[in-house]
């Protein structure tokens, strides 16, 4: 399949990569199997983060010693990106050393500031960008990247000329502003890494997601993968080739965008934790999930209890202040809960 080069990094890989956030939810044996299957199937770029609990350790276990029959390691044949959410130089160095140890490597190919709310710059008094420069000088990282969810911050980072890659949510549900961000990355020769290509589970057709992404020759999608069936969907493109944007797919995508226009929760989870334990990132989009995924999984006693927690909302609006999409989350929770109760009562059918 086609390849993509990430800006001026020189990193050229198939336009089909592995997002390792979901592997924190499976056993190490399952994760190692998935990661190695991804490599042998053709994937060469793997993205993880310190914030993803034991994801880094699982990547290290999969790609470290003994991962190839001839004594070589998969690590020598792949690119690994990870992230730090540190806000101080002390925490930056602590995170980096932990990541190197977990990943069983002496360097990270792309080290990213994670979910920034500002553009770290040299001389801004924080010392954070200087840490990146020093880590690069020491050979512990190869390239300096950043991830964001706020479009204005992302644009500032790209236009600053300080970052070699930008990671940002991007799918066929993206807005015109997000399309402009991709264009700006191309103009500034900044690699664009697309996360949340399935919009947190709202997009349920791999062919549409891939066809949309492959319209952009500077975008590298990292698909969040937790199951072998999910991996198989993406690996199939190494055999079948590119996903063509057909007239039928365009019609389907246009319909999806119309259905999902307006305010909706992407399920990113940055609103958490909730003071009263509401699972906001799923409860605030329940109306969509029970209609776009097999509904039985969302109508269990467990999820009924989770939704009932909405009754305990304190209206503290901490979730609003954390939301990268500036959603009125308490109002979304209420609307989703009212709809959910009607579904349970049989007043609305989602079958």
Secondary structure, 3 states (H helix, E strand, C coil): CCEEECCCCCCEEECCEEECCHHHHCCHHHHHHHHHHHHHHCCCEEECCCCCCCHHHHHHHHHCCCCCCCCCCHHHHCEEEEEECCCCHHHHHHHHHHHHHHHCCCCEEEEEECCCCCCCCCCCCCCHHHHHHHHHHCCCEEEEEEECCCHHHHHHHHHHCCCCEEEEECCCCCCHHHHHHHHHHHHCCCEEEEECCCHHHCCCCHHHHHHHHCCCCCEEEEEECCCHHHHHHHHHHHHHCCCCCCHHHHHHHHHHHHHCCCCCCCCCCCCCCCCCCCCHHHHCCHHHHHHHCCHHHHCCHHHHHHHHHHHHCCCCCHHHHHCCCCCCHHHHHHHHHHHHHHHHCCCCCCC
